[in-house]
Amino acid sequence: MAKSCKGLAMELVKCLSETDCVKKRPYKECAGEKVPNITSECVGLRETYFNCKRGQVDMRARIRGNKGY
């Protein structure tokens, strides 16, 4: 895992661990839900984390620098 997205990933896991969704299903299923049973804070962290990971693959973002965390 890249260092620039590691902090976001840890915050997302922390946020998801506090939801009821994780008590019934794995983290991966809860993070990927279309209609979230998670808080809006976790949804925001999820979108930011996915954009951070996408930015690592996009060569334009890699040249300019990753704006993840």
C-alpha positions in Angstrom: 0.0 0.0 0.0 1.3 3.4 -0.9 2.2 5.8 1.9 0.0 8.6 0.6 -3.2 6.5 0.9 -2.3 4.6 4.0 -3.7 7.2 6.4 -7.0 7.2 4.5 -7.2 3.5 4.6 -6.7 3.3 8.3 -9.3 6.0 8.9 -11.8 4.1 6.7 -11.2 0.9 8.5 -11.7 2.7 11.9 -14.9 4.3 10.7 -16.3 1.1 9.3 -15.4 -0.8 12.5 -17.8 1.5 14.4 -20.8 0.7 12.1 -23.3 -2.1 12.5 -22.6 -3.4 9.0 -19.3 -4.9 10.0 -20.8 -6.9 12.8 -22.8 -8.9 10.2 -20.5 -8.9 7.1 -16.8 -8.4 6.2 -15.3 -5.0 5.7 -15.0 -5.4 1.9 -18.7 -5.9 1.5 -19.6 -3.0 3.7 -17.1 -0.6 1.9 -18.4 -1.5 -1.5 -22.1 -1.2 -0.9 -24.1 0.9 -3.4 -26.8 1.8 -0.9 -24.7 2.3 2.2 -25.8 1.1 5.6 -22.8 3.1 6.9 -22.6 6.7 8.0 -22.0 9.6 5.6 -18.6 10.2 7.2 -17.6 6.7 6.1 -19.0 7.2 2.7 -16.9 10.4 2.3 -13.8 8.6 3.5 -14.5 5.7 1.1 -14.8 8.1 -1.9 -11.6 10.0 -0.9 -9.7 6.7 -0.5 -10.9 5.4 -3.9 -9.9 8.7 -5.6 -6.5 8.4 -3.9 -6.0 4.9 -5.2 -7.2 6.0 -8.7 -4.7 8.9 -8.6 -1.9 6.4 -8.2 -2.7 4.7 -11.4 -3.5 7.9 -13.4 -0.2 9.1 -14.8 -1.3 12.7 -14.9 -2.0 12.7 -11.2 1.3 10.9 -10.5 3.3 13.6 -12.2 1.5 16.4 -10.4 1.5 14.6 -7.0 -1.1 12.6 -5.2 -3.5 14.8 -3.2 -4.8 12.0 -1.0 -3.9 12.6 2.7 
